[in-house]
Amino acid sequence: MLYPELSIGEYLLMFSDARNAFSDACVQQASECGRMYCEKSENVYRGFVCTAIENAEERILYAYTKPEYRRKGVFTALAEHVIRTSTRGIRVSIPEKHPCFEAVDAVCARLGFRPTENLHTYSFDSSQKAAWQRVKAARRFDTGCARLQRRGCGVVSFAEADEGLLRQIRDSHSTAFRNPLDPSAFFRHPSKKLSMELSFAAVKEGRLLAYTLYSQPSRDAVVLEQMAASADARGSGAILLPLVRSADRFFESGYAYCFFAIYEHNTAPNLIWAKLGKETSFEGKVTHNYRRQAALCLTTECAEAKRLRELGREDEPEVLCKV
């Protein structure tokens, strides 16, 4: 069996029946910053996998097996090939209610992936505009925004922001903003589908305080990808400005659906959105995450472990090499 790289042309030709908006977006992203492989035997294409390389990790974005070859180990073999040929840690994510969840969970266990922190994913649609207005009034969001603006805070969409502000957002992962998230890929790669219209930043005297960052993976759906406040603005309520403005813009713009996700350890936001869900019919679900080290990473870790053992510091390799 062969596992050659898959070109976009081969994807369009050999997997035309399997195409959808999500698979097209994943293939485009893989072509920009990742890899694509197919399982092939005697010019028969059985399935493919595409990945995205994100700093120290490689994420499996999408995998597909033709119906006649399912349950024959195609995804397992493709995942193994990604592991063997990668120098990074490998990550896989799949919603708990996905029809292939049990199969992917079993493959991850078999290939040495370990479960990591789950994501809680929420969604709402444009029919909930009245509910959003009730929540805003009950929680006095407009009053809070007005108070922030009286203190000199402003809010601007990415589409209207100047280059200086956009640079502050792009570089916020490596500056005094101390962003635990890295938004730069959304500016570098068109496949990320950054929505400049729906993304907003809170500023004061030209300095970035907080922002919301949205993508638009399809014509009628948007995703809140990131929501972050600067280290010295956390707890000030500054995030309220872009959060409320983005939500208002969503309901004004005619989009049908909005999705966003929060890690389990962020208990306060999850409690807030769970409570809002009861008021606005937000739909929640759980996405499971898995990680493992690639083959080369494991080899490197063994060498590093040996070196540190000789120095009497054998507790460090797990931290140094952890992905």
Protein Blocks (a to p, Z undefined) as FASTA:
>chain_A
ZZddddfklmmmmmmmmgcfklmmmmmmmmmmpccddddeehiafbdcddddehjbccdf
bdcddfklgonommmmmmmmmmmmpcbdcdddddfklmklmmmmmmmmmnopacdddddd
ddddfklmmmmmmmmmmnommmmmmmmmmnopacddfklpcfklmmmmmmmmmmmnopab
dfklmmmpmklopafklpccddeehiafbdcddddfbfkbccdfbdcddfklgonlmmmm
mmmmmmmmmmmnopabdcddddfklmmlmmmmmmmmmmnopacddddddddddfklmmmm
mmmmmmmmmnopaklmmmmmpZZ
